[in-house]
Amino acid sequence: MLKLTGREKGALFFEGVETVALLILINVALIVIIQTFIQSNPGLASGIFIIKQSLWFGPYHTQIWSYQRTVIGIFIVIDAWVVWWRLRRRYHQYQMDHILAELHYIAQGHLDHRIPFRLKGNQQHVITSVNALVDSAVQSMNDERQIEKSKDELITNVSHDLRTPLTSIIGYLRLIEDKQYHSEEEIVKYAHIAYEKSKQMKNLVEDLFEYTKVQQHGAPVNIMTVDLSQLLEQVSASFELEGQKRGIEVTSITEPEPLKISADPEKLGRVFSNLVSNALKYGNGASYIKIEAHQHGDQVQIQVKNDGTKIPADSLSHLFERFYRVESSRSKATGGTGLGLAIVKSIVDLHHGEVTVTSDDNETAFTVTLPVEQPTTTSETEIDK
Protein backbone atom coordinates (compact mmCIF):
# COMPACT_ATOMS: atom_id res chain seq x y z
CA MET A 1 0.00 0.00 0.00
CA LEU A 2 1.03 3.59 -0.60
CA LYS A 3 2.29 5.44 2.49
CA LEU A 4 1.65 9.17 2.53
CA THR A 5 4.39 11.55 3.56
CA GLY A 6 4.14 13.54 6.78
CA ARG A 7 3.39 16.69 4.82
CA GLU A 8 0.56 14.98 2.93
CA LYS A 9 -0.90 13.57 6.15
CA GLY A 10 -0.81 17.05 7.72
CA ALA A 11 -2.44 18.60 4.65
CA LEU A 12 -5.10 15.87 4.71
CA PHE A 13 -5.79 16.53 8.42
CA PHE A 14 -6.09 20.30 7.99
CA GLU A 15 -8.34 19.87 4.97
CA GLY A 16 -10.62 17.67 7.07
CA VAL A 17 -10.68 20.25 9.86
CA GLU A 18 -11.44 23.05 7.40
CA THR A 19 -14.23 21.02 5.80
CA VAL A 20 -15.78 20.23 9.21
CA ALA A 21 -15.59 23.88 10.27
CA LEU A 22 -17.14 25.05 7.02
CA LEU A 23 -19.94 22.49 7.28
CA ILE A 24 -20.68 23.50 10.89
CA LEU A 25 -21.05 27.12 9.82
CA ILE A 26 -23.32 26.11 6.95
CA ASN A 27 -25.41 23.89 9.27
CA VAL A 28 -25.80 26.66 11.85
CA ALA A 29 -26.81 29.10 9.14
CA LEU A 30 -29.36 26.66 7.72
CA ILE A 31 -30.80 25.91 11.18
CA VAL A 32 -31.13 29.64 11.93
CA ILE A 33 -32.83 30.23 8.57
CA ILE A 34 -35.23 27.33 9.11
CA GLN A 35 -35.98 28.42 12.70
CA THR A 36 -36.63 32.01 11.64
CA PHE A 37 -38.87 30.90 8.79
CA ILE A 38 -40.93 28.65 11.08
CA GLN A 39 -41.30 31.30 13.77
CA SER A 40 -42.47 33.85 11.22
CA ASN A 41 -45.22 31.47 10.11
CA PRO A 42 -47.47 30.50 13.10
CA GLY A 43 -49.53 28.15 10.95
CA LEU A 44 -46.45 26.24 9.89
CA ALA A 45 -45.30 26.04 13.52
CA SER A 46 -48.73 24.66 14.57
CA GLY A 47 -48.64 22.11 11.75
CA ILE A 48 -45.19 20.92 12.79
CA PHE A 49 -46.37 20.60 16.41
CA ILE A 50 -49.41 18.48 15.38
CA ILE A 51 -47.26 16.25 13.18
CA LYS A 52 -44.71 15.85 16.01
CA GLN A 53 -47.47 14.81 18.44
CA SER A 54 -48.86 12.23 16.03
CA LEU A 55 -45.52 10.55 15.25
CA TRP A 56 -43.81 7.97 17.47
CA PHE A 57 -41.39 5.10 16.94
CA GLY A 58 -40.11 2.02 18.74
CA PRO A 59 -41.93 -0.44 21.05
CA TYR A 60 -42.45 2.26 23.68
CA HIS A 61 -44.10 4.71 21.28
CA THR A 62 -41.40 7.28 21.82
CA GLN A 63 -42.38 10.65 20.42
CA ILE A 64 -40.25 13.18 18.65
CA TRP A 65 -39.92 16.04 21.11
CA SER A 66 -37.75 18.33 18.94
CA TYR A 67 -37.60 18.58 15.17
CA GLN A 68 -34.28 20.45 15.54
CA ARG A 69 -32.65 17.25 16.74
CA THR A 70 -33.91 15.42 13.66
CA VAL A 71 -32.59 18.14 11.35
CA ILE A 72 -29.23 18.20 13.17
CA GLY A 73 -29.01 14.40 12.90
CA ILE A 74 -29.64 14.58 9.16
CA PHE A 75 -27.02 17.33 8.85
CA ILE A 76 -24.49 15.22 10.77
CA VAL A 77 -25.00 12.28 8.40
CA ILE A 78 -24.68 14.52 5.36
CA ASP A 79 -21.62 16.26 6.85
CA ALA A 80 -19.92 12.94 7.59
CA TRP A 81 -20.48 11.80 4.00
CA VAL A 82 -19.16 15.11 2.60
CA VAL A 83 -16.02 14.97 4.80
CA TRP A 84 -15.38 11.34 3.82
CA TRP A 85 -15.88 12.14 0.13
CA ARG A 86 -13.52 15.14 0.19
CA LEU A 87 -10.80 13.32 2.11
CA ARG A 88 -11.09 10.25 -0.13
CA ARG A 89 -10.91 12.49 -3.23
CA ARG A 90 -7.84 14.26 -1.87
CA TYR A 91 -6.22 10.91 -0.96
CA HIS A 92 -6.74 9.63 -4.50
CA GLN A 93 -5.21 12.85 -5.79
CA TYR A 94 -2.12 12.21 -3.66
CA GLN A 95 -1.97 8.67 -5.03
CA MET A 96 -2.08 9.99 -8.58
CA ASP A 97 0.64 12.53 -7.73
CA HIS A 98 2.86 9.68 -6.54
CA ILE A 99 2.17 7.73 -9.73
CA LEU A 100 3.05 10.78 -11.84
CA ALA A 101 6.25 11.30 -9.84
CA GLU A 102 7.23 7.67 -10.47
CA LEU A 103 6.45 8.11 -14.16
CA HIS A 104 8.66 11.21 -14.38
CA TYR A 105 11.47 9.30 -12.65
CA ILE A 106 11.19 6.42 -15.15
CA ALA A 107 10.95 8.89 -18.06
CA GLN A 108 14.28 10.42 -17.00
CA GLY A 109 15.99 7.19 -18.07
CA HIS A 110 15.63 4.96 -15.01
CA LEU A 111 14.16 2.11 -17.03
CA ASP A 112 15.13 -0.46 -14.42
CA HIS A 113 12.73 1.19 -11.97
CA ARG A 114 9.12 0.08 -11.49
CA ILE A 115 6.27 1.65 -9.51
CA PRO A 116 6.69 -0.26 -6.22
CA PHE A 117 3.43 0.32 -4.35
CA ARG A 118 0.04 -1.31 -4.77
CA LEU A 119 -3.31 0.47 -4.65
CA LYS A 120 -6.95 -0.46 -4.94
CA GLY A 121 -9.32 0.07 -7.82
CA ASN A 122 -8.50 1.87 -11.04
CA GLN A 123 -5.21 3.26 -9.76
CA GLN A 124 -3.82 -0.26 -9.49
CA HIS A 125 -4.82 -0.91 -13.10
CA VAL A 126 -2.86 2.22 -14.05
CA ILE A 127 0.21 1.02 -12.12
CA THR A 128 0.03 -2.46 -13.62
CA SER A 129 -0.32 -1.04 -17.13
CA VAL A 130 2.59 1.38 -16.63
CA ASN A 131 4.90 -1.34 -15.30
CA ALA A 132 3.89 -3.65 -18.15
CA LEU A 133 4.48 -0.85 -20.67
CA VAL A 134 7.96 -0.17 -19.28
CA ASP A 135 8.77 -3.89 -19.35
CA SER A 136 7.60 -4.06 -22.95
CA ALA A 137 9.63 -0.99 -23.90
CA VAL A 138 12.76 -2.36 -22.24
CA GLN A 139 12.27 -5.72 -23.94
CA SER A 140 11.81 -4.00 -27.29
CA MET A 141 14.98 -1.99 -26.76
CA ASN A 142 16.90 -5.13 -25.81
CA ASP A 143 15.53 -6.93 -28.86
CA GLU A 144 16.51 -3.99 -31.04
CA ARG A 145 20.03 -4.02 -29.62
CA GLN A 146 20.23 -7.76 -30.17
CA ILE A 147 19.05 -7.35 -33.76
CA GLU A 148 21.66 -4.66 -34.40
CA LYS A 149 24.33 -6.82 -32.80
CA SER A 150 23.16 -9.77 -34.85
CA LYS A 151 23.32 -7.70 -38.05
CA ASP A 152 26.85 -6.55 -37.22
CA GLU A 153 27.92 -10.14 -36.53
CA LEU A 154 26.29 -11.27 -39.77
CA ILE A 155 28.14 -8.63 -41.80
CA THR A 156 31.42 -9.44 -40.05
CA ASN A 157 31.09 -13.18 -40.56
CA VAL A 158 29.98 -12.89 -44.18
CA SER A 159 32.77 -10.44 -44.95
CA HIS A 160 35.35 -12.74 -43.38
CA ASP A 161 34.05 -15.89 -45.09
CA LEU A 162 33.85 -14.18 -48.47
CA ARG A 163 37.18 -12.42 -48.17
CA THR A 164 39.17 -15.58 -47.41
CA PRO A 165 38.35 -17.52 -50.60
CA LEU A 166 38.23 -14.32 -52.65
CA THR A 167 41.79 -13.49 -51.59
CA SER A 168 42.93 -16.94 -52.71
CA ILE A 169 41.11 -16.64 -56.05
CA ILE A 170 42.66 -13.24 -56.77
CA GLY A 171 46.09 -14.47 -55.67
CA TYR A 172 46.17 -17.54 -57.91
CA LEU A 173 44.64 -15.70 -60.87
CA ARG A 174 47.26 -12.99 -60.46
CA LEU A 175 49.99 -15.64 -60.64
CA ILE A 176 48.51 -16.77 -63.94
CA GLU A 177 48.03 -13.19 -65.13
CA ASP A 178 51.67 -12.29 -64.28
CA LYS A 179 52.87 -15.57 -65.87
CA GLN A 180 54.45 -16.64 -62.60
CA TYR A 181 54.28 -20.33 -63.38
CA HIS A 182 56.78 -22.82 -64.71
CA SER A 183 54.60 -25.30 -66.51
CA GLU A 184 51.12 -25.96 -67.81
CA GLU A 185 50.53 -28.23 -64.82
CA GLU A 186 50.98 -25.26 -62.49
CA ILE A 187 48.43 -23.25 -64.50
CA VAL A 188 45.94 -26.09 -64.18
CA LYS A 189 46.70 -26.36 -60.47
CA TYR A 190 46.20 -22.62 -59.87
CA ALA A 191 43.00 -22.60 -61.93
CA HIS A 192 41.66 -25.64 -60.03
CA ILE A 193 42.33 -23.99 -56.67
CA ALA A 194 40.59 -20.80 -57.85
CA TYR A 195 37.67 -22.91 -59.09
CA GLU A 196 37.31 -24.73 -55.74
CA LYS A 197 37.43 -21.44 -53.84
CA SER A 198 34.78 -20.04 -56.21
CA LYS A 199 32.51 -22.98 -55.42
CA GLN A 200 33.06 -22.33 -51.72
CA MET A 201 31.96 -18.72 -52.20
CA LYS A 202 28.97 -19.86 -54.24
CA ASN A 203 27.89 -22.24 -51.46
CA LEU A 204 28.17 -19.47 -48.88
CA VAL A 205 26.13 -17.03 -50.99
CA GLU A 206 23.44 -19.66 -51.65
CA ASP A 207 23.23 -20.63 -47.97
CA LEU A 208 23.15 -16.98 -46.95
CA PHE A 209 20.35 -16.29 -49.41
CA GLU A 210 18.37 -19.29 -48.16
CA TYR A 211 18.92 -18.29 -44.53
CA THR A 212 17.80 -14.68 -45.02
CA LYS A 213 14.79 -15.89 -47.03
CA VAL A 214 13.49 -18.22 -44.31
CA GLN A 215 14.31 -15.67 -41.60
CA GLN A 216 12.11 -12.99 -43.12
CA HIS A 217 8.90 -12.25 -41.26
CA GLY A 218 6.00 -13.89 -43.06
CA ALA A 219 8.25 -15.99 -45.28
CA PRO A 220 6.03 -17.87 -47.79
CA VAL A 221 5.48 -21.54 -47.06
CA ASN A 222 3.87 -23.65 -49.76
CA ILE A 223 1.90 -26.10 -47.61
CA MET A 224 0.65 -29.26 -49.25
CA THR A 225 0.25 -32.95 -48.43
CA VAL A 226 3.66 -34.63 -48.60
CA ASP A 227 4.47 -38.33 -48.56
CA LEU A 228 7.26 -38.23 -45.99
CA SER A 229 8.27 -41.80 -46.81
CA GLN A 230 9.09 -40.93 -50.41
CA LEU A 231 10.72 -37.61 -49.51
CA LEU A 232 13.14 -39.24 -47.04
CA GLU A 233 13.84 -42.06 -49.48
CA GLN A 234 14.76 -39.50 -52.15
CA VAL A 235 17.05 -37.67 -49.70
CA SER A 236 18.88 -40.87 -48.71
CA ALA A 237 19.19 -41.92 -52.39
CA SER A 238 20.70 -38.55 -53.34
CA PHE A 239 23.54 -39.08 -50.84
CA GLU A 240 24.03 -42.79 -51.47
CA LEU A 241 26.99 -42.43 -53.87
CA GLU A 242 28.78 -39.88 -51.67
CA GLY A 243 28.21 -42.13 -48.69
CA GLN A 244 29.71 -45.12 -50.53
CA LYS A 245 32.85 -43.09 -51.31
CA ARG A 246 33.26 -42.42 -47.59
CA GLY A 247 32.29 -45.94 -46.52
CA ILE A 248 29.03 -44.75 -44.96
CA GLU A 249 25.68 -46.48 -45.52
CA VAL A 250 22.78 -44.01 -45.89
CA THR A 251 19.30 -45.50 -45.24
CA SER A 252 15.80 -44.32 -44.42
CA ILE A 253 12.97 -46.00 -42.46
CA THR A 254 9.41 -44.69 -42.08
CA GLU A 255 6.68 -46.02 -39.80
CA PRO A 256 3.87 -46.23 -40.77
CA GLU A 257 4.37 -46.27 -44.50
CA PRO A 258 3.18 -44.27 -46.33
CA LEU A 259 3.39 -41.42 -43.83
CA LYS A 260 1.76 -38.21 -45.06
CA ILE A 261 2.04 -34.81 -43.42
CA SER A 262 1.28 -31.19 -44.31
CA ALA A 263 4.47 -29.34 -45.17
CA ASP A 264 6.44 -27.44 -47.79
CA PRO A 265 8.21 -30.29 -49.64
CA GLU A 266 11.02 -28.13 -51.01
CA LYS A 267 11.89 -26.61 -47.66
CA LEU A 268 11.46 -29.91 -45.81
CA GLY A 269 13.76 -31.60 -48.30
CA ARG A 270 16.34 -28.88 -47.57
CA VAL A 271 16.11 -29.66 -43.86
CA PHE A 272 17.00 -33.34 -44.18
CA SER A 273 19.50 -32.76 -46.97
CA ASN A 274 21.34 -30.35 -44.69
CA LEU A 275 21.24 -32.79 -41.78
CA VAL A 276 22.56 -35.70 -43.90
CA SER A 277 25.19 -33.47 -45.52
CA ASN A 278 26.24 -32.29 -42.06
CA ALA A 279 26.60 -35.91 -40.91
CA LEU A 280 28.70 -36.78 -43.97
CA LYS A 281 31.01 -33.80 -43.52
CA TYR A 282 31.55 -33.94 -39.78
CA GLY A 283 30.67 -37.49 -38.73
CA ASN A 284 34.28 -38.63 -38.72
CA GLY A 285 34.59 -42.42 -38.50
CA ALA A 286 30.88 -43.03 -39.09
CA SER A 287 29.73 -46.28 -40.69
CA TYR A 288 26.07 -45.37 -41.15
CA ILE A 289 23.61 -42.49 -41.42
CA LYS A 290 20.03 -43.48 -40.61
CA ILE A 291 16.92 -41.41 -41.27
CA GLU A 292 14.07 -42.75 -39.13
CA ALA A 293 10.55 -41.31 -39.06
CA HIS A 294 7.79 -42.37 -36.65
CA GLN A 295 4.30 -40.98 -36.07
CA HIS A 296 3.15 -40.37 -32.49
CA GLY A 297 -0.47 -39.20 -32.52
CA ASP A 298 -0.65 -35.81 -34.21
CA GLN A 299 3.16 -35.44 -34.20
CA VAL A 300 5.87 -36.92 -36.42
CA GLN A 301 9.40 -37.45 -35.13
CA ILE A 302 12.23 -37.76 -37.65
CA GLN A 303 15.77 -38.60 -36.52
CA VAL A 304 18.97 -38.33 -38.55
CA LYS A 305 21.52 -40.49 -36.72
CA ASN A 306 25.16 -41.44 -37.25
CA ASP A 307 27.82 -43.24 -35.23
CA GLY A 308 30.60 -40.75 -35.96
CA THR A 309 32.69 -38.59 -33.67
CA LYS A 310 30.87 -37.27 -30.60
CA ILE A 311 29.97 -33.58 -30.59
CA PRO A 312 31.40 -31.83 -27.50
CA ALA A 313 28.74 -31.18 -24.86
CA ASP A 314 29.51 -27.45 -24.66
CA SER A 315 28.84 -27.12 -28.41
CA LEU A 316 25.40 -28.77 -28.49
CA SER A 317 23.51 -25.64 -27.41
CA HIS A 318 25.23 -23.53 -30.09
CA LEU A 319 24.91 -25.81 -33.11
CA PHE A 320 21.87 -24.04 -34.56
CA GLU A 321 23.43 -20.58 -34.33
CA ARG A 322 24.45 -19.13 -37.66
CA PHE A 323 28.13 -19.35 -38.58
CA TYR A 324 28.82 -21.51 -35.54
CA ARG A 325 31.43 -24.19 -36.17
CA VAL A 326 32.48 -26.86 -33.71
CA GLU A 327 35.93 -26.96 -35.29
CA SER A 328 36.74 -23.98 -37.48
CA SER A 329 39.59 -25.63 -39.33
CA ARG A 330 37.59 -28.75 -40.06
CA SER A 331 34.65 -26.70 -41.34
CA LYS A 332 36.82 -24.80 -43.75
CA ALA A 333 38.40 -27.99 -44.97
CA THR A 334 35.00 -29.49 -45.72
CA GLY A 335 33.63 -26.32 -47.23
CA GLY A 336 31.11 -25.68 -44.44
CA THR A 337 29.50 -22.25 -44.24
CA GLY A 338 28.16 -22.52 -40.70
CA LEU A 339 24.64 -21.77 -41.94
CA GLY A 340 23.31 -25.27 -42.67
CA LEU A 341 21.93 -26.01 -39.21
CA ALA A 342 20.68 -22.42 -38.77
CA ILE A 343 18.67 -22.92 -41.97
CA VAL A 344 17.35 -26.21 -40.58
CA LYS A 345 16.09 -24.54 -37.41
CA SER A 346 14.50 -21.64 -39.32
CA ILE A 347 12.60 -23.98 -41.66
CA VAL A 348 11.47 -26.21 -38.79
CA ASP A 349 10.23 -23.10 -36.94
CA LEU A 350 8.26 -22.10 -40.04
CA HIS A 351 6.57 -25.51 -39.82
CA HIS A 352 5.69 -24.98 -36.12
CA GLY A 353 8.08 -27.75 -35.15
CA GLU A 354 11.17 -28.28 -33.02
CA VAL A 355 14.68 -29.55 -33.70
CA THR A 356 17.05 -30.88 -31.02
CA VAL A 357 20.35 -32.72 -30.93
CA THR A 358 21.93 -35.32 -28.66
CA SER A 359 25.39 -36.82 -28.88
CA ASP A 360 27.34 -39.44 -26.94
CA ASP A 361 30.17 -41.86 -27.58
CA ASN A 362 27.87 -44.24 -29.47
CA GLU A 363 25.65 -42.02 -31.60
CA THR A 364 24.76 -38.47 -32.62
CA ALA A 365 21.07 -37.83 -33.37
CA PHE A 366 19.31 -34.76 -34.74
CA THR A 367 15.58 -35.01 -33.92
CA VAL A 368 12.97 -33.02 -35.85
CA THR A 369 9.42 -32.99 -34.43
CA LEU A 370 6.66 -31.74 -36.75
CA PRO A 371 2.85 -31.59 -36.54
CA VAL A 372 1.02 -33.86 -38.97
CA GLU A 373 -1.30 -31.00 -39.93
CA GLN A 374 -0.07 -27.43 -40.30
CA PRO A 375 -2.23 -24.57 -38.96
CA THR A 376 -2.55 -22.76 -42.29
CA THR A 377 -5.26 -21.11 -44.36
CA THR A 378 -3.58 -22.20 -47.56
CA SER A 379 -5.57 -24.87 -49.31
CA GLU A 380 -3.81 -28.20 -49.33
CA THR A 381 -2.85 -29.73 -52.61
CA GLU A 382 -1.99 -33.33 -53.11
CA ILE A 383 1.40 -33.77 -54.77
CA ASP A 384 2.10 -36.74 -56.91
CA LYS A 385 5.51 -38.11 -56.30
Summary of the structure (lengths in Angstrom):
residues: 385
radius of gyration: 41.2
end to end distance: 68.2
largest distance: 141.0
contacts: 1037
relative contact order: 0.07
helix: 61%
strand: 13%
